[in-house]
């Protein structure tokens, strides 16, 4: 890795920062409060070419890597857009990794240019109500009938389902009892969402409400066999590059949101006068903010390593998981200390810090909880016995 300042990366940051400057905290607070998808922001990102940042140039994208995608999302988050803003394009970046790597030429030609142009939105359907993090236990089934799969089942936490045309849907195509490995018999389909066979219900939640997370129910949904990503019964292998990319991008979003909160806290600590002195002069205020900055810096370094490995087609499971763990912890700590710095004003919506706090807290829960990351490190890095 080379830490020499990269001119291309600086230009990316400047370009994204310029777009984001037109969208104030008030805009994001309004979208969040009204549960309104930020179409204006999406249009601006598409006009800048950022919807297809990691899609190959031959399919209309920018042809850049997860490194550049992480920079884009961190800049969106630190502008004050936080997770609401990142979620506008988040799924179209990491979610396309399986399609880019394993999709047929016909499927890529048909789908990727429309995603890169912002014309098509694609959601990600993996988690199920009763399976949780145990993906091997998914029960959404796809039965082959001629040239179609017939899908029945349900997913939860499908973000942007209301706005998306299609969903990358993980389904079981072979009963687990007939498989040698519990992760076999799973396939990845690109399925329609806005059809009568799919019922979409938003989940009432405590944060990031400009972009809905939904329960989706599939009843005899027909999916053409040509919309299978990769090989039948090997969908989990196709999913893995997208999962690692998602962990890295969520880490970048967490760091960006933490930076947004820290910026507000530092500014407030310099201006707020109590006992005839700025509160930032007190170590009880200054030291936690310095600690928050340090943790965000360390998380950023972990993100850079994970990005470098995934963009160089190297194994990155350990690095992606560590980046996500550190990013989520650092982002929330920064937001939490910002709340404490502002005191009572920390929970006042007009200051925005509590919105950051609500949104970055999500990163400790998903796309994989912190405890499961520690399980991964314990087993795959330290060689300890599997605990689950």
N, C-alpha and C positions, 0 to 999 in steps of 0.2 A: 504494500500500500504506500501511496505517495501523498504526503500531507501538504505539498506545495499548493498554494491557492490556485484553483482551477477557474480560468476565465469563463469557460462555458457555463459552469455552475453558478458563477456570479451573475451572469446574464439571465439565467433561468430565474434566480431569486429576484432579481430586479423586475423582470417582466411579470412574474406572478404577483409580486408586491404591488406593482402599479395597478393591476386589475383589482386586487383586493381593496385598495385604498378608496375605491368608489362605494364600498359596502361597509357601512358603519356598524358600531355596536348596536345602535338603535334598530338598524335593519334586521340584524340577526336575532335580537330580542323579540322583535315583532313576529318574525317567521316562527320562532320557537313557541311563542305564546299562542299564536293563532293556528299552529300545526299546519303551516303553509310551506309547501315545497318551494325552495328559492330558485324559481325558474330564471329570474333575471341574472342571477349569479352564474347559473349553468350556461346561459347564453353567452355571457362574457368569457367564461373559460373555454367554451367551444370555439369562439371567435379567435382566441389566442392560440388554439391548437393543442390545448392541454388535456382534452378528453381522451386522446389517443396517444398519450406520452410514451407508453411502453409497447404500443402495437407496431409491428414492423412497417417500414416505409412502403413496401410493396402492397400493403393493405390500407394505405392512406394515413398511417400513424406517423409519429415522430421518430420511431425506431430507436428510442432511447431505452435505458435500463431501469431496473428497480432503484438504482442509486439516484437517478434523476427524478423518478416518481416520488421517492421519499422526500427529496428537496421540495418538490411542488407541494406536497401535502403538508409538510412542516410549515412552509410559508403561508399556506392558506390558514392553518390553525393559529399561528402566531399573530395573524392580522386581527384576530378577535372572532373569526368565523368558527373556530374550534371544531368540534366533531360534526356539527351540523353542516358546515361548509365542506369539510373533507368528504363526507358521505355522499355528496353530490356526484363525485367522480371515483370515489374509492373502489366500488365494486367493479367498475369498468376497467380498472387497472389490474388488480390482483386476480379478479375473476376470469380474465381473458388468458391468463397463463396456461391453463389446461388446454384451451382451444388453440392457442398459438403453437403449443408443443405437440399436441396429440390429435388435433382435429384434422379431418380429411381436407384435401385441397379445395374441394367444392364447397365444404362448409365454411372454411376460412374466407374464401372469396365472396361468399354470400353474406356473411355476418360481420366480419371485422371492419370493412370500410364504413359500414353504417354505425358501428360503435365509435369508431375514430372521429366520424363527422358529428357525433352527438345526436344523430337521428334515432338511434336505437339504444334503449337502456336494458341492461341485463342484471337480474338479481341472482342471488346465490342461495340454493336451498339444500341444506345439509342437516341441521339440527331438528330433532323430532321431540314431541312432548314427553315421551317415556324413555327415550334412549339417552338424551343428554349428551355427555361427552363420550359415551360408549358407542361410537359410530357403527361398530359391528352389529349392534342390536336394532338398527333401523328396520322398520317394517313396511315402509312405502314400497310397493311392489310394482314391477313392470313385467307384464306377460306378453311374450312375442306372439303376434297373430299376423302372419303374412308379412307385409311390408311395414307393419306398425308395431309399436309397443303400446300396451294398454296399461295406464298408470292409475293406481289407487293408493291413497294414503294421505298423510298430513305432515306439514313442517311448521316449525315456529321460528321466530326471530328472523324472518326473511325480510331484510331491510330493502326499502325502495320498491316493494312489490306493487304498490299502487301505481307507480309511474313506469314500471318496467314492462317491456314487450315480451321478454322471455326470461326464463330462469335456468341456470345450470343446476340440474336436479340430480341428486344422488339417490339411486334406487337399488333395491335388491332384485336381481334377475335370476338368482339361484338360491334355493333355501340353504341357510347356514349349516344345517345338519348334513348336507350333501357336499360341503366344501372341506378341503384339507386344512385350510387356514381360515380363521374367522373373518378376515378382511377380504377373502375371495368372494366371488358371487355378487359383487356390487358393481353397478355400471353408472356412467355419467351421461345424462341426456340433456340436450338443449330443447326445452319444452316451452310451449306458449303459455302465457299467463292471463292475458285479457280475453278469455273465452268462457262460455257458460259452464264448462266442466271444472272450472277452478273458482273456488270461493275464497276471497281475500278479506281478512278481518284485522284491522289495526289493533295493536296491543297498547292499552293505556299505560304509559310509563313515566318515570320521574325525570327524564332528561333527553336531550337531542330529539326534540319533538318536531322540528321542521322536516325531518325525514322519518317517516313511519317505519316501525318494525311490525311485521304482520304474521298472523297464522294463515297458512295457505292449505286448503283442502282440495285434493285431486280425486275426482270421481269419473272413472272411465275416460281419462284424457288420452287421446291418440297422439303418439309422437312418431313421426317417420323414422324408420331404421337409419336413414341417412343422417339423422341428427344425433346419432350416437357419437360421443367423443371418445376416441381411443377404441380399445377392444371390449367386447362384451365380457362381463365378469371381472374386468381389470380396472374398474373406474377409480378405485381408491388410489392406485398408483398414479393415475392421471391427475387426481386431485391434489396430491402432495406438493407439487411446485406452487400451486395457487395458495395452499395453506401457509407455506413458509413465507411467500411474498406478503400475504395478509398480515402475518405477525410483524414483519419488518415495517410495513406501512402503518400499522396501528401504533407501533413504537414511535415512529416519526410524528404522527398526529398527537400522541401523548406529550412528547417533548415540546412540540409547537404550542400546544394548549398550556402546558406548564410555563413556557416562556411568556405567553400572553398574560397569565396571572402574575408572574413575577414582575413583569414590566409595570403593571398597575400598582403592585405592592411597593416597589422601590420608589416610584413617583410619589405615591401617597406618603411614604415614610420620610421623604425629603420635605414635603410641604406641610404636613400635619404638625401643628405646634401644641404641645401639652407641657405644662410646668415650664413655660417660657423657653422651650427648646424643641427642635424637630425630633419626632419619635425615633427616627432612624439613627440618632446618636446613641440610643440605648442598645446595649448588646443583646438584650432579650428580644429585640426586634431585628437587629443587624445580623446576628449569628445564624438564626434560622434561614434568613434570606440568602446568606452566603452559602449555607449548606445546600439549599435548594438549587442554587446556581451550579454548585459543584456536582450534584447528582445528575442534573440535566446534561452537564458536560460529559460525564462518564457514560451516560446512556447514549449520547450522540456518537461517541467513539464506538460503542458496541454496534450501533446501527450501521455505521460506516463499514465495519468489518463484515457484517452479515450481507450488506448490499454488494460489497466487493466479491464475496464468495458466490452469491447467487448469480451475479452478472457474468461471472467467469465459469459458470456451469460446474461449480464445485459443490460438494455436500455442505449443507448449511443448516441442518436441523438444529444442532446445538446452538449455533450462533444466532439463528432467527429467534429461537425460544428465549435465549438470554437477553437479546435486544428487547423483545417484547416485555419480558419481566422487568428489566431495569427501566424501560421507558414508562411503563404504567406506574411503577412505584415512584419514580422521580416526578412525573407529571402531576400525580395526585398530591404528593408531598408539597410541591410548589403551590398548587392551588389552595391546599389546606392552610399553609402558612400565610398565603396572601389573604385568605379569609380572616385569619387571626390578626394580621397586621392592620386590617381595616376596622377591626372591632365590630361594633354594631352595624356599621355600614357594609361590612362584608356580606351580610345576608340581604342587603337592599338590592333589588333587581337593577336599579338605575346605575349601579357601579359595575355590574357585569361579572364580578368575580364569582358569585355563587352559580352563575350559569356555567362558567368554566369548570367549577368544582363538580357540578352535577354531571357534566359531559365526560370529563376525564376519568371520573370514577368508573365509568363503563368499561374502561380498558383493563381493569383488574378482574373483570368478569368474563369478557369475551375478546376475541373469538375463542379463547381458551382460558379458563381460570388460572390464576397464579399457582394454585396448588398442583394442577396438572403439569405445569411447566417444571415445577420442582420434582415431580414424579419422573418426568422425562430425563432430567439431568441426573437424578439419583440412579436410574436404571441404565441409561445409554451412555452416560459420561463416566460415572463413578463405578459402574458395574455392580451396584447393590441389587439385592433380590427385588423382583417386581412386587409391588405392594397392592395391586388391584387387578 
